[in-house]
Structure formats: structure tokens, C-alpha cells
């Protein structure tokens, strides 16, 4: 085989190759391994296809080749259709020959136990030694509809006339690609490309999407995620997509409690896997959808409504105009559940509606009744609502006419949709023709009230992506070392978070002189036991030296009973501290998403209310203030029922200080928490009275 001196780019090799080899291609049309050749031919792929089958001279009537080495050229893309063990050998041959990209269909690698992990290591060594890029394993392939490269074994791609458009899909689930392509065809929604990323042992989802960013045929991205993997690649892609004005939507599975079960602190329990994913996606500027149907429907709205600056609060005011009050009420209910306000038109807007010949009751829902089925009435109502300053988005809810007179029903919506303000449409009946007309015109349209509200909420809440400021430490293989509370306070003091006075006292001390007044708190001082209350290691409101000695003895005895293996030599003594209330301030390094900072209700309320705000760390002061504003508990510190105002500026500075642990170079903090952080009056600051820290 002659050497190839002009390697294609990753995007070309993956999605627009000039030549494709199919290793293990079958002559039996009923087998999965026969599908790619059929699909490529049926789609009209113009490049060269090389079926590889050492046992047959032909495959499906075409010349077959015994091995990759026998080909007249190095193919741009090799789809390996063989079983697991043979797939590794095929990948090794790809590496030796200089193949740019190989896709592996077989499973049994990352999910195959120790033997599977050994196979993964062999594949990664091949990539490192040869420059081969691997898609998968467990990948159902890569598809570019514009280039007619249907490199997949997914049965859904046997369907003819697949819709072409601007959406690029990357999915952890290969079978889901078929679901999206079939639903898209039914809705007149077209795709530029679709990739099943599989186990991502080499090529990551973020890296694949990034390779398509400068493709003018790609206008937006849909991601189907089982978890957050290769977070740095994903965030880098998201930032670049935002810079190019290409919106990204994601639907994420995997609401796992595993991270919470393994956590040292409350922070880990509050920032479980799904909470971390939400925070990560939000900071990447990726709109997360909670309704699968919305994934398919949301991009046109996101293209009309840019993400807000990360620290700016966007108004969330929606106007609703309808021909069916019941249908509109469903949307209003769904929006309210997501914290989105449906706003009553102002008196001035009602006056303009009347002047335009539109009769409507002075209610939150502008119900035109049957009169709204007339073009002139609906058009006048929409134009008036879209020009009104009190609305950020207008939703048109169309009734039965959408099914029986689809062109007439949606024409006023289509004609009004060119306004600067986003207009979206929910069709109450099953009206596929009307939906297709709206999709063709680029008008955001929705088939259910749930998906309509899901998309509107995501669009209004979407923040601009924030740049990656901290390195992503690899902590997965590192052991952890917990600090005792005094050492944790020392670290807090170093980063700028004040703490209450504290002294260590030996358990066998005969006399104790404290540098502060009674009453005091007595706590176990140990680097072995994180949660002192669980072993009886805390005594509060100790009022004298006699009571102090008794409290020390009580703590020592209780700890010996609950943890006889733990070394107990000291307690920590602090003055009892009270303020206006308590917060929890936490920091942790997620193995995939990276460093996070969390603010939550503190003390006994932490696990009751689960009122929390999470960001990728580090954060700036404005972002910290935004986190405070997100919490319901923060209203307690803002003059609630004439109570004194808390020092929210000091709290914001403490959040920033804690988040900057992500930038520390001399130590890697993997878990840190202050609970409670006492909030004092304005000007009196905040004070840590308990701290946990674990280092890598």
C-alpha cells in the first residue's frame, strides 16, 4: 500500500472521508455488519468503499479485500465491525498503516470489567504510539447527511430521504440517534450530522463537536449525555460554540446518588452528580432540557434569544396570546412551575390592542376566542404584544384550527415572527402539517405545553459561557488526607475567610485557662473523624471551668465508645457564637466537572431545605452575589419582617475566597466546607465556626 502524505483533518476523516473501509463487512443482509455498506450505497456516497472480509471475494456484490494492508490506499476512515478481541487487532493494523480515524462498534471494553479495561489500555497505547484517533468503542458510527457519509450500523438509517439541516448531534447513546432522526423527519427538522461517541476512550464528545465548529452547514448542537465526561474538552467546545453564535442544547440522564454517598461533607451530598452536571452545563452556556421532546424543538428559540451575561439578571416575563383559554392555561401552569412569570399586558398595551380592533379581557392570558382564528385579528394581536415593553417572549397558543386549516392558522404567526422579540408557538391539537410549516419558516414551535415551557425557561435562564480559569486536577487516583479543625481554620485564614477564636486543650489537662469568656463549645479535635456529632463529640453552652472539664471527659468517653479505634488526645474549645443566621459554604473537586463552589442554607437546615447554588470555581464577586440572590434563605438576611440586614458583601467575599482554592498551586484541596458560616449584621462580617478540609 502506498504511503499517504496528505492526511485529512479530523472533521474530514470522521464525517467527510474520501474513502471508507468496512472491516468485518458481512454478505448477509440480515446482519448488523452488512448495514453500513447498504446505507452508504443507498445514500449515494461518492467516495471509495472497501469491504474487508478475508473469507469472501465479494460482499453484497462488491469486491472484498482480505485485509487493510491489501488496499490500494490508506482509507480516511475505518469502521471496525468485528467482535471485541478482533477489533483490537484491527485497530492496531489501522495504527500501523497510518489510518486517521477508526470507529469501533464492539462493546465489552470500558464496561467489561478488568479484562475490558486492559483492552482499553491497549487501544489507548495504539493511539498514543501511532496517532490513530478512535471513535468509540461501543459507537454506532458517524453520519454526515450533507456529505452522504452514513457510516453507521443503526437500523434507523435504512429510512430514505433523511432530513438535512443545520443541527449536529453528539450522543452517548447510539440508538438514540435513530430516535432523533425519525422524530426530526416527522417534524421537518433537518440534521447536518450525528455521531455516537461510545465510550470516549480517545475522541471525546467535546473534541468531536469542536471539529465541526467552522463548518458553515452546522448552525447548532444537540447533546444527549449519560454523564459529564472529558469536561475540559466539553467546556472548550462550548466556549467556542458560543463565540460563533452556535447554540448548544443538552438532555442529560444519570441522576445518581453515588457521589453523595462517597462525600466527606454536606457539600458532596448537596452537589450530587446531577446537580454538578446542571452547574457545569449552565456555566458552559449549554441549555439543559428536562423534556426529551424539547431537545428536538428548542434550538430555533435559542438562536433568537442570546444567552444573558453570566452575572446579569434577565427579566423572565412572558406574554401569552391564544384562541383557546384552556390550552394557554396549560402553558401558564408549566411556566409557573419553572419560575417564569406570565405577565398581564399593561393598560397601554390593552389600549393599543383595542385601537387595532382586537377585543380581549384584561387578564394575564390575552384570549382572542374564536375571533383569533381570523388572520387580521391574530396578526394585530401578535404585532402589538411583540412591540410591548413588558414582555421578553411572546407565546402564541393556537387551537383546533391548526389541525383543520393549518396554513391559515399559522400564517399570522409566521408573518409576525420576524420581530426582534422572540415569538414561540404551542399547537394544542395534533397538527403535524402546521408544525412542519412553522419549522420550515424557522418559527420556534412546540407540540406539548411541557416542552414549550421547558424551552422558554431554558432560553430565559441561559447564561453566557464562562472561561476556564482553573486547572482540572486529576484526583481520581490520589489518596485523601483530612485536616483537623485547627488546621482547617489555618487554611481558611490563609485564603481570607475569618473564623471564630479556637484553642486546643489536652484531654488530660488538669487546669484550663481560656483566652475568651464562657460560655464555650467543646468539640473533638481529630483528623480521623469528620462528623463529630455522630460520635458524641460536641458539647455546647459550657459555662465554667468545672463544666469544661466535665465536657472534655464526656467527649472523650463518647468517642471511645463509638470509635474505639480512633486516637483521641485533644478537644477544640471555642466561644459560643451567634449571629443573624447560618449558611453553608462548600468547595469540592468533582472528578469530571472540576472545582465547584456551593452556597446553601446552613446548620440544621442544610439537609432539610436543600436550598443551594452551585458554580464552577473560581468565581468573581458579581457571580458570588448572583449565587446569594438565587437562594430563598438569603431573604432572611435582607430585612425580612423588619429583621436586621446581614453582611451580604462579606458573604460574597467569602464565596470568592473559598472558590479560589481552585487556583492554589502548593496544595490540592479536594473537599472543604464551612458549616455553619455565621452571618452577622451589615459591617460585622461573617465567621466560620466549623470547618472540614480534605487534601489530595
Secondary structure, DSSP 4 states (H G I P E B T S, - for coil): -PPP-SPPPHHHHHHS-SEEEEET--S-TTSGGGHHHHHHHHHT--SEEEEE-TT-SEETTEEEES-GGGSSS--SEEEE-S-HHHHHHHHHHHHHHT-SEEEE----STTSHHHHHHHHHHHHHHHHHH--EEE-SS--EEEETTTTEEEE--GGGGSSSPPEEEEEEEES-HHHHHHHHHHHHHHT--EEEEEE-TT-SSS-HHHHHHHTTT-TT--EEEEEESS--SHHHHHHHHHHHHHTT--EEEEE-----HHHHH-SSHHHHHS-HHHHHHHHHHHTTPEEESSHHHHHHSHHHHHHSPPBPTTPPPP-EEEEEES-HHHHHHHHHHHHHTTPEEPPPPHHHHHHHHHTT----SSSEEE-GGGGGSHHHHHHHHHHHHH-TT-SEEEEEE-THHHHSHHHHHHHHHHHTTSSSEEEEEESS--HHHHHHHHHTT-EEESSHHHHHHHHHHHHHPBPP----S-----TT---EEPPHHHHHHHHHHHT--B---EEEETT-S----SSPSPEEEEE--SS-S-GGGGT-EEEEE-SHHHHHHHHHHHHHHHHHH-TTS---EEEEEE----SEEEEEEEEEETTTEEEEEEEE-GGGHHHH--EEEEESS--HHHHHHHHHH-GGGGGGBTGGGPPBB-HHHHHHHHHHHHGGGG-SS--EEEEEEEEEEE-BTTS-EEE--EEEEE-
